[in-house]
Amino acid sequence: MNDTLLLLGFATTPLELISFVLALTTVALNIRQNHWAWLFAIISSAAYGFVFFESRLYGDMALQLLFIAISAWGWYQWLHPASGAPALPVTWLTPRGWLGSCCAWLIGFLLISWLLTSTDTDVPHADGFLTAGSLLGQLLLSRKKIENWIVWIVVDILYVGLYVYKDLTLTAILYAVFVVMATIGLLAWKKAAPAAPDAMVLK
């Protein structure tokens, strides 16, 4: 059912191809601040969970399960902002939010890498660093923080190299496209945000 096939000269699988399309749709809708992005994120994460399991990227596999939970929460946040506004506004992190985000990434990296060393993965530290960064990016996205795009740009660039190493060529191409889309998202959300950072911090 999920046998390897050739697409434009490189190997992939039907499940990786489906995940590819769903993930592109998710990011395109996120850039437009369309709440249906979260539905596509849930389906895409479920599909990619199986792809990463087959590639022994267990950190990324577990990440997809967390993405599903965060996506459900993010969907609710976008539709029911605590401020009572009709839609959750795009905002910047405060300096406190920046510090907290960096510390969370570091702690997540150390913890996840340590957990992955007990598995048969050959890339525990790279997988751990990028898994922690992806979690942070998704949480920031759920709160419509502009900095989520900065995190995704860094993470996506590094993921390209990791997926090339793991022979997930189509997924590597996807993440190269994500770098471009995240840059577009950053510019678009900057235009939608207030001129100065608000008092909202990541919670």
Accessible surface in RSA format (square Angstrom, percent):
REM  Atomic radii and reference values for relative SASA: ProtOr
REM  Chains: A
REM  Algorithm: Lee & Richards
REM  Probe-radius: 1.40
REM  Slices: 20
REM RES _ NUM      All-atoms   Total-Side   Main-Chain    Non-polar    All polar
REM                ABS   REL    ABS   REL    ABS   REL    ABS   REL    ABS   REL
RES MET A   1   216.92 112.3 162.28 107.4  54.64 130.1 136.23 115.8  80.69 106.9
RES ASN A   2    40.78  28.1  26.54  25.6  14.24  34.3  26.21  63.1  14.57  14.1
RES ASP A   3   109.95  77.0 102.34 101.9   7.61  18.0  35.46  83.5  74.49  74.3
RES THR A   4    97.92  69.6  69.82  70.8  28.10  67.0  39.22  52.7  58.70  88.7
RES LEU A   5    63.18  35.2  56.16  40.2   7.02  17.6  63.18  44.4   0.00   0.0
RES LEU A   6   138.53  77.1 110.11  78.8  28.42  71.4 110.27  77.4  28.26  76.0
RES LEU A   7    55.27  30.8  54.15  38.7   1.13   2.8  55.27  38.8   0.00   0.0
RES LEU A   8   163.35  91.0 121.10  86.6  42.26 106.2 134.50  94.5  28.85  77.6
RES GLY A   9    71.52  88.2   0.00   N/A  71.52  88.2  35.04  96.2  36.48  81.7
RES PHE A  10    40.03  20.0  35.98  22.3   4.05  10.5  40.03  24.3   0.00   0.0
RES ALA A  11    46.56  42.8  39.83  61.5   6.73  15.3  39.84  56.1   6.72  17.8
RES THR A  12     4.15   2.9   0.00   0.0   4.15   9.9   4.15   5.6   0.00   0.0
RES THR A  13    25.72  18.3  25.72  26.1   0.00   0.0  23.15  31.1   2.56   3.9
RES PRO A  14    42.94  31.3  40.43  36.9   2.51   9.1  42.85  35.4   0.09   0.6
RES LEU A  15    43.55  24.3  42.14  30.2   1.40   3.5  43.10  30.3   0.44   1.2
RES GLU A  16     4.68   2.7   4.68   3.5   0.00   0.0   0.54   1.1   4.14   3.4
RES LEU A  17    58.04  32.3  58.04  41.5   0.00   0.0  58.04  40.8   0.00   0.0
RES ILE A  18    96.19  54.7  92.98  69.3   3.21   7.7  96.13  69.2   0.06   0.2
RES SER A  19     0.00   0.0   0.00   0.0   0.00   0.0   0.00   0.0   0.00   0.0
RES PHE A  20    29.45  14.7  29.45  18.2   0.00   0.0  29.45  17.9   0.00   0.0
RES VAL A  21    83.63  55.0  83.14  75.3   0.50   1.2  83.39  72.5   0.25   0.7
RES LEU A  22    28.06  15.6  28.05  20.1   0.01   0.0  28.06  19.7   0.00   0.0
RES ALA A  23     9.29   8.5   8.12  12.5   1.17   2.7   9.09  12.8   0.20   0.5
RES LEU A  24    45.92  25.6  44.84  32.1   1.09   2.7  45.05  31.6   0.87   2.4
RES THR A  25    43.96  31.3  38.54  39.1   5.42  12.9  26.55  35.7  17.41  26.3
RES THR A  26    14.62  10.4  14.62  14.8   0.00   0.0  14.62  19.6   0.00   0.0
RES VAL A  27    22.98  15.1  22.98  20.8   0.00   0.0  22.98  20.0   0.00   0.0
RES ALA A  28    41.06  37.8  37.70  58.2   3.36   7.6  39.49  55.6   1.57   4.2
RES LEU A  29    33.49  18.6  33.49  24.0   0.00   0.0  33.49  23.5   0.00   0.0
RES ASN A  30     7.56   5.2   7.56   7.3   0.00   0.0   0.00   0.0   7.56   7.3
RES ILE A  31    27.09  15.4  21.52  16.0   5.57  13.4  21.52  15.5   5.57  15.1
RES ARG A  32   186.84  78.4 157.40  80.2  29.45  70.1  47.70  65.2 139.15  84.3
RES GLN A  33    57.18  32.0  39.71  29.0  17.47  41.6   9.15  19.5  48.03  36.4
RES ASN A  34    51.66  35.6  45.22  43.7   6.44  15.5   9.34  22.5  42.32  40.9
RES HIS A  35    52.12  28.5  51.04  35.5   1.08   2.8  33.34  34.4  18.78  21.9
RES TRP A  36   126.69  50.8 126.69  61.3   0.00   0.0 105.35  56.2  21.34  34.6
RES ALA A  37     0.25   0.2   0.15   0.2   0.10   0.2   0.25   0.4   0.00   0.0
RES TRP A  38     2.05   0.8   2.05   1.0   0.00   0.0   2.05   1.1   0.00   0.0
RES LEU A  39    65.76  36.6  65.76  47.0   0.00   0.0  65.76  46.2   0.00   0.0
RES PHE A  40    63.56  31.8  63.56  39.4   0.00   0.0  63.56  38.5   0.00   0.0
RES ALA A  41     7.96   7.3   5.66   8.7   2.30   5.2   7.80  11.0   0.16   0.4
RES ILE A  42    41.52  23.6  41.52  30.9   0.00   0.0  41.52  29.9   0.00   0.0
RES ILE A  43    82.67  47.0  79.42  59.2   3.25   7.8  81.99  59.0   0.68   1.8
RES SER A  44     8.11   6.9   8.11  10.8   0.00   0.0   2.96   6.3   5.15   7.2
RES SER A  45     6.98   5.9   6.00   8.0   0.98   2.3   0.92   2.0   6.06   8.5
RES ALA A  46    44.92  41.3  37.24  57.5   7.69  17.5  42.97  60.5   1.95   5.2
RES ALA A  47    12.17  11.2   7.52  11.6   4.65  10.6  11.68  16.4   0.49   1.3
RES TYR A  48     8.59   4.0   8.59   4.9   0.00   0.0   8.59   6.5   0.00   0.0
RES GLY A  49    11.14  13.7   0.00   N/A  11.14  13.7  10.62  29.1   0.52   1.2
RES PHE A  50   132.94  66.5 130.95  81.1   1.99   5.2 132.42  80.3   0.52   1.5
RES VAL A  51     6.42   4.2   4.96   4.5   1.47   3.5   5.41   4.7   1.01   2.7
RES PHE A  52     1.40   0.7   1.40   0.9   0.00   0.0   1.40   0.9   0.00   0.0
RES PHE A  53   115.88  58.0 111.74  69.2   4.14  10.8 111.74  67.7   4.14  11.8
RES GLU A  54   109.97  63.1  76.26  57.7  33.71  80.3  38.76  75.0  71.22  58.1
RES SER A  55    20.96  17.7  10.82  14.4  10.14  23.4  10.23  21.8  10.73  15.0
RES ARG A  56    96.19  40.4  96.19  49.0   0.00   0.0  27.18  37.1  69.02  41.8
RES LEU A  57     0.00   0.0   0.00   0.0   0.00   0.0   0.00   0.0   0.00   0.0
RES TYR A  58    45.63  21.3  43.46  24.7   2.18   5.7  26.09  19.6  19.54  24.1
RES GLY A  59     3.11   3.8   0.00   N/A   3.11   3.8   3.11   8.5   0.00   0.0
RES ASP A  60     0.61   0.4   0.61   0.6   0.00   0.0   0.32   0.7   0.30   0.3
RES MET A  61    53.26  27.6  52.99  35.1   0.26   0.6  43.66  37.1   9.60  12.7
RES ALA A  62    44.85  41.2  43.98  67.9   0.88   2.0  44.03  62.0   0.82   2.2
RES LEU A  63     2.75   1.5   2.42   1.7   0.33   0.8   2.61   1.8   0.14   0.4
RES GLN A  64    11.85   6.6  11.85   8.7   0.00   0.0   0.76   1.6  11.10   8.4
RES LEU A  65   119.50  66.6 110.97  79.4   8.53  21.5 111.87  78.6   7.64  20.6
RES LEU A  66    84.94  47.3  84.72  60.6   0.22   0.6  84.94  59.7   0.00   0.0
RES PHE A  67    22.05  11.0  22.05  13.7   0.00   0.0  22.05  13.4   0.00   0.0
RES ILE A  68    50.63  28.8  50.60  37.7   0.03   0.1  50.60  36.4   0.03   0.1
RES ALA A  69    62.16  57.2  49.14  75.8  13.02  29.6  57.19  80.5   4.97  13.2
RES ILE A  70    20.70  11.8  18.82  14.0   1.88   4.5  20.70  14.9   0.00   0.0
RES SER A  71     0.05   0.0   0.05   0.1   0.00   0.0   0.00   0.0   0.05   0.1
RES ALA A  72    53.80  49.5  44.51  68.7   9.28  21.1  46.46  65.4   7.33  19.4
RES TRP A  73    94.16  37.8  87.44  42.3   6.72  15.8  75.88  40.5  18.28  29.7
RES GLY A  74     0.00   0.0   0.00   N/A   0.00   0.0   0.00   0.0   0.00   0.0
RES TRP A  75    54.04  21.7  54.04  26.2   0.00   0.0  54.04  28.8   0.00   0.0
RES TYR A  76   128.82  60.1 124.59  70.9   4.23  11.0  86.59  65.1  42.23  52.1
RES GLN A  77    27.02  15.1  27.02  19.7   0.00   0.0   0.00   0.0  27.02  20.5
RES TRP A  78     8.64   3.5   3.20   1.5   5.45  12.8   3.20   1.7   5.45   8.8
RES LEU A  79    80.01  44.6  63.34  45.3  16.67  41.9  64.51  45.3  15.51  41.7
RES HIS A  80   102.24  55.9  89.65  62.3  12.58  32.2  55.83  57.5  46.41  54.0
RES PRO A  81    12.76   9.3   3.47   3.2   9.29  33.8   3.47   2.9   9.29  57.8
RES ALA A  82    99.68  91.7  58.11  89.7  41.57  94.6  69.90  98.4  29.78  78.9
RES SER A  83    82.08  69.4  37.14  49.6  44.94 103.5  50.04 106.6  32.04  44.9
RES GLY A  84    67.62  83.4   0.00   N/A  67.62  83.4  36.73 100.8  30.89  69.2
RES ALA A  85    39.25  36.1  26.81  41.4  12.43  28.3  33.66  47.4   5.59  14.8
RES PRO A  86   137.90 100.5 103.15  94.0  34.75 126.3 116.57  96.2  21.33 132.6
RES ALA A  87    53.59  49.3  48.28  74.5   5.31  12.1  48.28  68.0   5.31  14.1
RES LEU A  88     3.05   1.7   1.03   0.7   2.02   5.1   1.03   0.7   2.02   5.4
RES PRO A  89    57.12  41.6  47.83  43.6   9.29  33.8  57.12  47.2   0.00   0.0
RES VAL A  90     6.00   3.9   2.13   1.9   3.87   9.3   2.13   1.8   3.87  10.5
RES THR A  91     3.90   2.8   3.44   3.5   0.45   1.1   3.88   5.2   0.01   0.0
RES TRP A  92    61.38  24.6  61.25  29.6   0.14   0.3  56.80  30.3   4.58   7.4
RES LEU A  93     6.56   3.7   1.24   0.9   5.32  13.4   1.24   0.9   5.32  14.3
RES THR A  94    20.71  14.7  20.67  21.0   0.03   0.1  20.71  27.8   0.00   0.0
RES PRO A  95   115.88  84.5 105.97  96.6   9.91  36.0 110.97  91.6   4.91  30.5
RES ARG A  96   184.69  77.5 175.00  89.2   9.69  23.1  62.19  85.0 122.51  74.2
RES GLY A  97     5.97   7.4   0.00   N/A   5.97   7.4   5.32  14.6   0.65   1.5
RES TRP A  98   109.89  44.1 109.77  53.1   0.12   0.3  97.74  52.1  12.15  19.7
RES LEU A  99   121.55  67.7 116.96  83.7   4.60  11.6 121.17  85.1   0.38   1.0
RES GLY A 100    39.97  49.3   0.00   N/A  39.97  49.3  34.37  94.3   5.60  12.5
RES SER A 101     6.62   5.6   5.26   7.0   1.36   3.1   5.87  12.5   0.76   1.1
RES CYS A 102    71.20  53.9  63.42  70.7   7.78  18.3  25.18  63.8  46.02  49.6
RES CYS A 103    58.49  44.2  56.05  62.5   2.43   5.7  17.70  44.8  40.79  44.0
RES ALA A 104    54.31  49.9  39.55  61.0  14.76  33.6  46.49  65.5   7.82  20.7
RES TRP A 105    37.83  15.2  36.88  17.9   0.94   2.2  37.83  20.2   0.00   0.0
RES LEU A 106   104.21  58.0  99.39  71.1   4.82  12.1 103.76  72.9   0.45   1.2
RES ILE A 107   111.71  63.6 110.85  82.6   0.86   2.1 111.31  80.2   0.40   1.1
RES GLY A 108    16.83  20.8   0.00   N/A  16.83  20.8  16.50  45.3   0.33   0.7
RES PHE A 109    47.48  23.8  47.48  29.4   0.00   0.0  47.48  28.8   0.00   0.0
RES LEU A 110   103.92  57.9  97.15  69.5   6.78  17.0  98.53  69.2   5.39  14.5
RES LEU A 111    97.38  54.2  92.26  66.0   5.12  12.9  96.97  68.1   0.41   1.1
RES ILE A 112    27.35  15.6  27.35  20.4   0.00   0.0  27.35  19.7   0.00   0.0
RES SER A 113     5.76   4.9   5.71   7.6   0.05   0.1   5.76  12.3   0.00   0.0
RES TRP A 114   173.01  69.4 165.01  79.9   8.00  18.8 138.91  74.1  34.10  55.3
RES LEU A 115    92.06  51.3  87.64  62.7   4.43  11.1  89.03  62.5   3.04   8.2
RES LEU A 116    11.43   6.4  11.34   8.1   0.10   0.2  11.34   8.0   0.10   0.3
RES THR A 117    76.66  54.5  47.31  48.0  29.35  70.0  39.63  53.2  37.03  56.0
RES SER A 118   101.15  85.5  59.08  78.8  42.07  96.9  52.47 111.7  48.69  68.2
RES THR A 119    55.32  39.3  31.64  32.1  23.68  56.4  40.97  55.0  14.35  21.7
RES ASP A 120    84.87  59.4  65.44  65.1  19.43  45.9  47.12 110.9  37.75  37.6
RES THR A 121    13.99   9.9   0.00   0.0  13.99  33.3   0.00   0.0  13.99  21.1
RES ASP A 122    70.56  49.4  41.71  41.5  28.86  68.2  37.11  87.3  33.45  33.4
RES VAL A 123    20.58  13.5  15.83  14.3   4.74  11.4  20.58  17.9   0.00   0.0
RES PRO A 124    24.40  17.8  24.40  22.2   0.00   0.0  24.40  20.1   0.00   0.0
RES HIS A 125   109.14  59.6 107.60  74.8   1.54   3.9  79.22  81.6  29.92  34.8
RES ALA A 126    44.69  41.1  33.19  51.2  11.50  26.2  41.72  58.8   2.97   7.9
RES ASP A 127     0.00   0.0   0.00   0.0   0.00   0.0   0.00   0.0   0.00   0.0
RES GLY A 128     0.00   0.0   0.00   N/A   0.00   0.0   0.00   0.0   0.00   0.0
RES PHE A 129    70.30  35.2  70.30  43.5   0.00   0.0  70.30  42.6   0.00   0.0
RES LEU A 130     4.82   2.7   4.82   3.4   0.00   0.0   4.82   3.4   0.00   0.0
RES THR A 131     4.18   3.0   4.18   4.2   0.00   0.0   4.18   5.6   0.00   0.0
RES ALA A 132     4.86   4.5   0.89   1.4   3.97   9.0   2.29   3.2   2.56   6.8
RES GLY A 133     0.00   0.0   0.00   N/A   0.00   0.0   0.00   0.0   0.00   0.0
RES SER A 134     1.39   1.2   1.39   1.9   0.00   0.0   0.39   0.8   1.01   1.4
RES LEU A 135    34.93  19.5  34.93  25.0   0.00   0.0  34.93  24.5   0.00   0.0
RES LEU A 136     9.45   5.3   7.35   5.3   2.09   5.3   8.96   6.3   0.48   1.3
RES GLY A 137     0.00   0.0   0.00   N/A   0.00   0.0   0.00   0.0   0.00   0.0
RES GLN A 138    13.04   7.3  13.04   9.5   0.00   0.0   0.00   0.0  13.04   9.9
RES LEU A 139    62.76  35.0  62.76  44.9   0.00   0.0  62.76  44.1   0.00   0.0
RES LEU A 140     1.10   0.6   1.10   0.8   0.00   0.0   1.10   0.8   0.00   0.0
RES LEU A 141     6.01   3.3   6.01   4.3   0.00   0.0   6.01   4.2   0.00   0.0
RES SER A 142     0.00   0.0   0.00   0.0   0.00   0.0   0.00   0.0   0.00   0.0
RES ARG A 143    18.94   8.0  18.91   9.6   0.03   0.1   4.43   6.0  14.52   8.8
RES LYS A 144     8.72   4.3   8.72   5.4   0.00   0.0   0.00   0.0   8.72   9.3
RES LYS A 145     0.01   0.0   0.01   0.0   0.00   0.0   0.01   0.0   0.00   0.0
RES ILE A 146     0.00   0.0   0.00   0.0   0.00   0.0   0.00   0.0   0.00   0.0
RES GLU A 147     3.60   2.1   3.60   2.7   0.00   0.0   2.49   4.8   1.12   0.9
RES ASN A 148     0.13   0.1   0.13   0.1   0.00   0.0   0.00   0.0   0.13   0.1
RES TRP A 149     6.76   2.7   6.76   3.3   0.00   0.0   6.76   3.6   0.00   0.0
RES ILE A 150    61.31  34.9  61.30  45.7   0.01   0.0  61.30  44.1   0.01   0.0
RES VAL A 151    14.35   9.4  13.19  11.9   1.16   2.8  14.35  12.5   0.00   0.0
RES TRP A 152    33.61  13.5  33.61  16.3   0.00   0.0  31.28  16.7   2.33   3.8
RES ILE A 153    34.52  19.6  34.52  25.7   0.00   0.0  34.52  24.9   0.00   0.0
RES VAL A 154    64.97  42.7  62.23  56.3   2.73   6.6  64.58  56.1   0.39   1.1
RES VAL A 155     0.00   0.0   0.00   0.0   0.00   0.0   0.00   0.0   0.00   0.0
RES ASP A 156     4.35   3.0   4.35   4.3   0.00   0.0   0.00   0.0   4.35   4.3
RES ILE A 157    93.64  53.3  86.31  64.3   7.33  17.7  87.46  63.0   6.18  16.8
RES LEU A 158    84.23  46.9  75.69  54.1   8.54  21.5  78.51  55.1   5.72  15.4
RES TYR A 159     3.28   1.5   3.28   1.9   0.00   0.0   2.47   1.9   0.81   1.0
RES VAL A 160    40.26  26.5  40.26  36.4   0.00   0.0  40.26  35.0   0.00   0.0
RES GLY A 161    44.14  54.4   0.00   N/A  44.14  54.4  37.02 101.6   7.13  16.0
RES LEU A 162    13.34   7.4   6.66   4.8   6.68  16.8  11.24   7.9   2.10   5.7
RES TYR A 163     1.27   0.6   1.27   0.7   0.00   0.0   0.00   0.0   1.27   1.6
RES VAL A 164    90.48  59.5  81.09  73.4   9.39  22.6  83.08  72.2   7.40  20.1
RES TYR A 165   132.90  62.0 109.61  62.4  23.29  60.6  87.32  65.6  45.58  56.2
RES LYS A 166    29.32  14.3  14.02   8.6  15.30  36.4  10.83   9.7  18.49  19.7
RES ASP A 167   117.74  82.5 100.83 100.4  16.90  40.0  29.80  70.1  87.94  87.7
RES LEU A 168    17.03   9.5  16.58  11.9   0.45   1.1  17.03  12.0   0.00   0.0
RES THR A 169    50.40  35.8  50.17  50.9   0.23   0.6  28.29  38.0  22.11  33.4
RES LEU A 170     7.23   4.0   7.23   5.2   0.00   0.0   7.23   5.1   0.00   0.0
RES THR A 171     0.00   0.0   0.00   0.0   0.00   0.0   0.00   0.0   0.00   0.0
RES ALA A 172     4.29   3.9   3.74   5.8   0.55   1.3   4.08   5.7   0.21   0.6
RES ILE A 173    71.23  40.5  68.88  51.3   2.34   5.7  71.17  51.3   0.06   0.1
RES LEU A 174     0.00   0.0   0.00   0.0   0.00   0.0   0.00   0.0   0.00   0.0
RES TYR A 175    27.31  12.8  27.31  15.5   0.00   0.0   2.34   1.8  24.97  30.8
RES ALA A 176    44.68  41.1  38.40  59.3   6.28  14.3  40.58  57.1   4.11  10.9
RES VAL A 177    54.87  36.1  52.18  47.2   2.69   6.5  54.74  47.6   0.13   0.4
RES PHE A 178    16.47   8.2  16.04   9.9   0.43   1.1  16.04   9.7   0.43   1.2
RES VAL A 179    30.91  20.3  30.91  28.0   0.00   0.0  30.91  26.9   0.00   0.0
RES VAL A 180    89.91  59.2  87.15  78.9   2.76   6.6  89.89  78.1   0.02   0.1
RES MET A 181    27.37  14.2  27.37  18.1   0.00   0.0  24.83  21.1   2.54   3.4
RES ALA A 182     1.85   1.7   1.85   2.9   0.00   0.0   1.85   2.6   0.00   0.0
RES THR A 183    55.40  39.4  55.40  56.2   0.00   0.0  45.94  61.7   9.46  14.3
RES ILE A 184    89.61  51.0  88.36  65.8   1.25   3.0  89.07  64.1   0.54   1.5
RES GLY A 185     0.00   0.0   0.00   N/A   0.00   0.0   0.00   0.0   0.00   0.0
RES LEU A 186    30.53  17.0  30.53  21.8   0.00   0.0  30.53  21.4   0.00   0.0
RES LEU A 187    98.82  55.0  97.26  69.6   1.56   3.9  97.66  68.6   1.16   3.1
RES ALA A 188    37.59  34.6  25.83  39.9  11.76  26.8  31.53  44.4   6.07  16.1
RES TRP A 189     0.61   0.2   0.61   0.3   0.00   0.0   0.61   0.3   0.00   0.0
RES LYS A 190    98.88  48.2  84.55  51.9  14.33  34.1  33.30  30.0  65.58  69.9
RES LYS A 191   183.95  89.7 147.49  90.5  36.46  86.8  98.78  88.9  85.17  90.7
RES ALA A 192    57.56  52.9  21.83  33.7  35.73  81.3  32.65  46.0  24.91  66.0
RES ALA A 193    14.82  13.6   0.11   0.2  14.71  33.5   0.57   0.8  14.25  37.7
RES PRO A 194    70.03  51.0  53.92  49.1  16.12  58.6  66.19  54.6   3.84  23.9
RES ALA A 195   117.19 107.8  67.91 104.8  49.29 112.1  79.94 112.6  37.25  98.7
RES ALA A 196    63.64  58.5  56.95  87.9   6.69  15.2  58.06  81.8   5.58  14.8
RES PRO A 197    83.38  60.8  63.26  57.7  20.12  73.1  63.43  52.4  19.94 124.0
RES ASP A 198    49.07  34.4  35.22  35.1  13.86  32.8  35.46  83.4  13.62  13.6
RES ALA A 199    97.88  90.0  69.04 106.5  28.84  65.6  75.59 106.5  22.28  59.0
RES MET A 200    44.35  23.0  35.66  23.6   8.69  20.7  40.59  34.5   3.76   5.0
RES VAL A 201    29.44  19.4  28.68  26.0   0.77   1.8  28.68  24.9   0.77   2.1
RES LEU A 202    45.65  25.4  25.83  18.5  19.82  49.8  25.83  18.1  19.82  53.3
RES LYS A 203   189.40  92.4 137.71  84.5  51.68 123.1 116.66 105.0  72.73  77.5
END  Absolute sums over single chains surface
CHAIN  1 A     9957.7       8396.6       1561.1       7584.0       2373.7
END  Absolute sums over all chains
TOTAL          9957.7       8396.6       1561.1       7584.0       2373.7
